[in-house]
């Protein structure tokens, strides 16, 4: 049977073109052409389990984002890479803080030892002088 169907620029009937539905460009160049529409043979309108057949792509399109990836988030690889970089920076900062703490403790210990040695030298010298 021949039916006059308005086709979109992608060659599909206007009401079935998922590209036009997703992009919202139903008003693009549509041309009325004669397309032979095949109807299923008798007895094949339902699947063996009794359900009616349906098109494969029946999901409603989600909102498009600026990057054109739809509603998907960043890739798992990017998340792992960011976690490694942030973890490395935290370990580096912690190691720096521990290193500074050890240097401060070293200076305090050195000052205590130098003070004790100076006290002993001064105390011993002071006894001999009197």
C-alpha positions as CSV (number, residue, x, y, z in Angstrom):
1,X,0.0,0.0,0.0
2,X,1.2,3.5,-0.8
3,X,0.7,6.2,1.8
4,X,1.7,9.9,1.7
5,X,3.8,10.4,4.8
6,X,5.6,13.6,5.8
7,X,9.3,12.5,6.2
8,X,11.9,14.5,8.2
9,X,15.3,15.3,6.8
10,X,16.6,12.0,8.3
11,X,14.2,10.0,6.1
12,X,11.9,8.7,8.8
13,X,8.2,9.6,9.3
14,X,8.0,12.9,11.3
15,X,6.2,11.3,14.2
16,X,8.7,8.4,14.6
17,X,12.1,10.2,14.1
18,X,13.9,10.0,17.5
19,X,16.5,12.5,16.3
20,X,13.9,15.2,15.6
21,X,12.1,14.4,18.8
22,X,15.3,14.6,20.9
23,X,16.6,17.8,19.3
24,X,13.1,19.4,19.2
25,X,13.5,20.2,15.5
26,X,10.2,19.0,14.2
27,X,9.8,22.2,12.1
28,X,12.9,21.4,10.0
29,X,12.6,20.7,6.3
30,X,10.0,18.1,6.0
31,X,9.0,16.8,2.7
32,X,5.9,14.9,1.8
33,X,7.0,11.9,-0.2
34,X,5.3,8.7,-1.1
35,X,6.7,5.9,1.1
36,X,5.8,2.3,0.9
37,X,4.8,1.4,4.5
38,X,5.0,-2.3,5.2
39,X,2.4,-3.9,7.4
40,X,3.3,-7.0,9.3
41,X,2.1,-10.3,7.8
42,X,-1.1,-11.8,9.4
43,X,-0.4,-13.6,12.6
44,X,2.9,-11.8,13.4
45,X,1.4,-8.8,15.1
46,X,2.1,-10.2,18.5
47,X,5.1,-12.0,20.0
48,X,4.8,-15.7,20.9
49,X,4.2,-14.8,24.6
50,X,1.1,-12.8,23.6
51,X,2.6,-9.3,24.1
52,X,2.3,-6.9,21.2
53,X,5.6,-5.9,19.5
54,X,6.8,-2.4,20.1
55,X,9.7,-0.3,18.8
56,X,13.1,-0.9,20.3
57,X,13.7,2.7,21.2
58,X,10.8,3.7,23.4
59,X,12.6,5.6,26.1
60,X,11.8,9.3,26.3
61,X,14.7,11.5,25.6
62,X,16.2,13.2,28.7
63,X,17.2,16.9,28.9
64,X,20.2,17.8,26.9
65,X,23.1,19.6,28.6
66,X,25.6,22.0,27.4
67,X,28.2,19.3,26.7
68,X,25.7,17.3,24.7
69,X,26.1,14.2,26.8
70,X,22.5,14.2,28.2
71,X,22.0,13.6,31.9
72,X,25.1,11.4,32.4
73,X,27.7,12.5,34.9
74,X,31.4,12.5,34.6
75,X,33.1,9.2,33.6
76,X,34.3,6.9,36.4
77,X,37.8,7.2,35.1
78,X,37.8,11.0,35.7
79,X,36.5,10.5,39.2
80,X,39.2,7.9,40.0
81,X,41.9,10.3,38.6
82,X,40.6,13.2,40.7
83,X,40.6,11.0,43.8
84,X,44.2,9.9,43.2
85,X,45.3,13.6,42.7
86,X,43.5,14.8,45.8
87,X,44.7,11.8,47.8
88,X,48.3,12.5,46.7
89,X,48.0,16.2,47.7
90,X,46.7,15.3,51.1
91,X,49.5,12.8,51.7
92,X,52.1,15.3,50.6
93,X,50.6,18.0,52.9
94,X,50.5,15.6,55.8
95,X,54.1,14.6,55.3
96,X,55.1,18.2,55.2
97,X,53.3,18.9,58.5
98,X,55.0,15.9,60.1
99,X,58.4,17.0,58.8
100,X,58.0,20.5,60.2
101,X,56.9,19.0,63.6
102,X,60.1,16.9,63.7
103,X,62.3,19.9,62.8
104,X,60.7,21.9,65.6
105,X,61.2,19.1,68.1
106,X,64.8,18.8,66.9
107,X,65.4,22.5,67.5
108,X,63.8,22.3,70.9
109,X,65.9,19.3,71.9
110,X,69.1,21.0,70.6
111,X,68.2,24.2,72.6
112,X,67.6,22.1,75.8
113,X,70.9,20.3,75.4
114,X,72.8,23.5,74.7
115,X,71.2,25.2,77.6
116,X,72.1,22.3,80.0
117,X,75.7,22.2,78.7
118,X,76.0,26.0,79.2
119,X,74.5,25.8,82.6
120,X,76.9,23.1,83.7
121,X,79.9,25.0,82.2
122,X,78.9,28.2,83.9
123,X,78.1,26.6,87.2
124,X,81.4,24.7,87.3
125,X,83.4,27.8,86.4
126,X,81.6,29.8,89.0
127,X,82.6,27.5,91.8
128,X,86.3,27.7,91.1
129,X,86.2,31.5,90.9
130,X,85.1,31.9,94.5
